[in-house]
Amino acid sequence: MAWTRYQLFLAGLMLVTGSINTLSAKWADNFVAQGCGGSKEHSFQHPFLQAVGMFLGEFSCLAAFFLLRCRAARHPDASVDPQQPFNPLLFLPPALCDMTGTSIMYVALNMTSASSFQMLRGAVIIFTGLFSVAFLGRRLALSQWLGILATIAGLVVVGLADLLSKHDDQHKLSEVITGDLLIIMAQIIVSIQMVLEEKFVYRHNVHPLRAVGTEGLFGFVILSLLLVPMYYVPAGSFSGNPRGTLEDALDAFCQVARQPLIALALLGNISSIAFFNFAGISVTKELSATTRMVLDSLRTVVIWALSLALGWEAFHPLQILGFLILLMGTALYNGLHRPLLTRLARGRPPAEEGEHERLLGGSRTPINDAS
């Protein structure tokens, strides 16, 4: 069945905003500007402040949710699943995981390339699968175990490509290795977040936009408050500011004042995460979860291609192999092979029954798939 213009718009919006989210964060990291007190020029390395901005973007999803509810209220014939009452504090544990995982990933993005950052995030499949077996009592199919093994192989190939690639003064080999390991470590925390959401949040039939917005509110408030002690905590070689502390928000604002393009990059990061969450959830509702997975894989290709075109990283053929293996692992784990096998066996397009959902209906997709 042909896609409608609205469905094409949603797919394009998800692909574009998802790519902008990673690229704008990396663009901000590449800027060099003076800080406060006439300090010498240095890179804009403020991962925790960038994470605060990301949570601000997630928080804005609450506005989208209430706008959709108002629209549904004006159309009595619309089928809207009832929203059960729930305690907002249910979102605090996953929000803390989201806050920790996102902050670690922004630290890692300062150390490695945007394409490796995006590819290595595929490690979330491994830990989500293992944790769902251990804590949710789920039994994985053979194809899912094969998907996990393929993902591990893909991560090894991508990591090997990073080791063999040429490294400049901005990204030394030791930093690239540390950044790659931090990304994989962050996926463990993201996996815990997904398990917590499925175990404690989904049973309350909370709409994903509302869930993302609530988690964004918690993350924004808590991490904003943590910026104060981070201003005084020494961080040694992990610090990217002249004072050598974990985070220096004042230095960041001074750099933004001296280089306004940094503000544009930060604004792109904040706005893109909001639209990406909305578009991703809408694609699942209007098209299918499989389509969302394919678009997310295409996002990696876009980020990789633009990073090469902008000269942010050097091409290495092993990355192609690593990406294809990761793509195969993701497809196997998410069952993308099943409709293809069905189509080959029956000789007709497979039905996608159960994959379409209304925009204000229940969902079983991971609440925040875009950190």
LINSULTA-V609919 format. One record per residue. N is the residue number from 0. RES is the residue in three letters. PSI is psi in whole degrees, 0 to 359 (999 if undefined). Layout:
# LINSULTA-V609919
n:res:psi
N:RES:PSI
N:RES:PSI
This chain:
# LINSULTA-V609919
n:res:psi
0:MET:134
1:ALA:146
2:TRP:147
3:THR:169
4:ARG:323
5:TYR:319
6:GLN:321
7:LEU:321
8:PHE:316
9:LEU:316
10:ALA:315
11:GLY:320
12:LEU:318
13:MET:316
14:LEU:315
15:VAL:310
16:THR:326
17:GLY:321
18:SER:317
19:ILE:324
20:ASN:312
21:THR:317
22:LEU:323
23:SER:323
24:ALA:318
25:LYS:324
26:TRP:316
27:ALA:319
28:ASP:333
29:ASN:349
30:PHE:148
31:VAL:129
32:ALA:161
33:GLN:150
34:GLY:206
35:CYS:155
36:GLY:25
37:GLY:25
38:SER:156
39:LYS:163
40:GLU:139
41:HIS:163
42:SER:151
43:PHE:91
44:GLN:87
45:HIS:69
46:PRO:325
47:PHE:325
48:LEU:322
49:GLN:323
50:ALA:323
51:VAL:317
52:GLY:321
53:MET:319
54:PHE:329
55:LEU:320
56:GLY:319
57:GLU:320
58:PHE:325
59:SER:344
60:CYS:337
61:LEU:321
62:ALA:318
63:ALA:320
64:PHE:314
65:PHE:330
66:LEU:319
67:LEU:324
68:ARG:321
69:CYS:321
70:ARG:319
71:ALA:326
72:ALA:333
73:ARG:352
74:HIS:88
75:PRO:338
76:ASP:354
77:ALA:137
78:SER:108
79:VAL:123
80:ASP:137
81:PRO:139
82:GLN:113
83:GLN:149
84:PRO:144
85:PHE:159
86:ASN:119
87:PRO:336
88:LEU:347
89:LEU:332
90:PHE:352
91:LEU:310
92:PRO:312
93:PRO:328
94:ALA:322
95:LEU:320
96:CYS:316
97:ASP:316
98:MET:315
99:THR:312
100:GLY:317
101:THR:317
102:SER:317
103:ILE:320
104:MET:324
105:TYR:325
106:VAL:316
107:ALA:326
108:LEU:334
109:ASN:341
110:MET:340
111:THR:179
112:SER:160
113:ALA:323
114:SER:317
115:SER:321
116:PHE:314
117:GLN:319
118:MET:316
119:LEU:341
120:ARG:346
121:GLY:347
122:ALA:345
123:VAL:331
124:ILE:318
125:ILE:307
126:PHE:326
127:THR:317
128:GLY:314
129:LEU:318
130:PHE:327
131:SER:328
132:VAL:316
133:ALA:320
134:PHE:339
135:LEU:357
136:GLY:25
137:ARG:148
138:ARG:123
139:LEU:142
140:ALA:164
141:LEU:320
142:SER:327
143:GLN:321
144:TRP:321
145:LEU:323
146:GLY:320
147:ILE:316
148:LEU:319
149:ALA:322
150:THR:318
151:ILE:315
152:ALA:319
153:GLY:320
154:LEU:321
155:VAL:317
156:VAL:317
157:VAL:318
158:GLY:321
159:LEU:321
160:ALA:321
161:ASP:322
162:LEU:323
163:LEU:347
164:SER:158
165:LYS:141
166:HIS:136
167:ASP:187
168:ASP:333
169:GLN:322
170:HIS:91
171:LYS:161
172:LEU:316
173:SER:322
174:GLU:320
175:VAL:316
176:ILE:315
177:THR:316
178:GLY:317
179:ASP:318
180:LEU:323
181:LEU:321
182:ILE:314
183:ILE:320
184:MET:322
185:ALA:329
186:GLN:333
187:ILE:317
188:ILE:320
189:VAL:322
190:SER:319
191:ILE:320
192:GLN:315
193:MET:321
194:VAL:318
195:LEU:318
196:GLU:317
197:GLU:323
198:LYS:323
199:PHE:339
200:VAL:314
201:TYR:327
202:ARG:346
203:HIS:3
204:ASN:46
205:VAL:131
206:HIS:139
207:PRO:322
208:LEU:321
209:ARG:322
210:ALA:314
211:VAL:316
212:GLY:319
213:THR:317
214:GLU:322
215:GLY:322
216:LEU:311
217:PHE:313
218:GLY:319
219:PHE:313
220:VAL:312
221:ILE:313
222:LEU:327
223:SER:318
224:LEU:325
225:LEU:342
226:LEU:333
227:VAL:304
228:PRO:329
229:MET:335
230:TYR:336
231:TYR:348
232:VAL:118
233:PRO:141
234:ALA:358
235:GLY:228
236:SER:343
237:PHE:350
238:SER:142
239:GLY:12
240:ASN:158
241:PRO:334
242:ARG:348
243:GLY:24
244:THR:172
245:LEU:320
246:GLU:139
247:ASP:90
248:ALA:326
249:LEU:319
250:ASP:322
251:ALA:315
252:PHE:324
253:CYS:320
254:GLN:320
255:VAL:320
256:ALA:326
257:ARG:339
258:GLN:89
259:PRO:338
260:LEU:336
261:ILE:320
262:ALA:322
263:LEU:319
264:ALA:317
265:LEU:320
266:LEU:321
267:GLY:322
268:ASN:317
269:ILE:312
270:SER:324
271:SER:324
272:ILE:326
273:ALA:310
274:PHE:327
275:PHE:316
276:ASN:315
277:PHE:314
278:ALA:319
279:GLY:315
280:ILE:320
281:SER:323
282:VAL:319
283:THR:320
284:LYS:313
285:GLU:330
286:LEU:270
287:SER:162
288:ALA:328
289:THR:318
290:THR:320
291:ARG:320
292:MET:319
293:VAL:316
294:LEU:323
295:ASP:325
296:SER:321
297:LEU:329
298:ARG:320
299:THR:319
300:VAL:316
301:VAL:314
302:ILE:317
303:TRP:312
304:ALA:315
305:LEU:324
306:SER:320
307:LEU:317
308:ALA:324
309:LEU:355
310:GLY:20
311:TRP:341
312:GLU:163
313:ALA:148
314:PHE:138
315:HIS:126
316:PRO:335
317:LEU:334
318:GLN:325
319:ILE:313
320:LEU:315
321:GLY:318
322:PHE:317
323:LEU:321
324:ILE:318
325:LEU:320
326:LEU:318
327:MET:319
328:GLY:317
329:THR:318
330:ALA:316
331:LEU:317
332:TYR:322
333:ASN:4
334:GLY:22
335:LEU:337
336:HIS:336
337:ARG:308
338:PRO:329
339:LEU:318
340:LEU:322
341:THR:319
342:ARG:320
343:LEU:323
344:ALA:320
345:ARG:342
346:GLY:21
347:ARG:162
348:PRO:137
349:PRO:148
350:ALA:145
351:GLU:39
352:GLU:133
353:GLY:351
354:GLU:342
355:HIS:137
356:GLU:152
357:ARG:156
358:LEU:332
359:LEU:24
360:GLY:181
361:GLY:160
362:SER:151
363:ARG:22
364:THR:153
365:PRO:134
366:ILE:311
367:ASN:101
368:ASP:9
369:ALA:10
370:SER:999
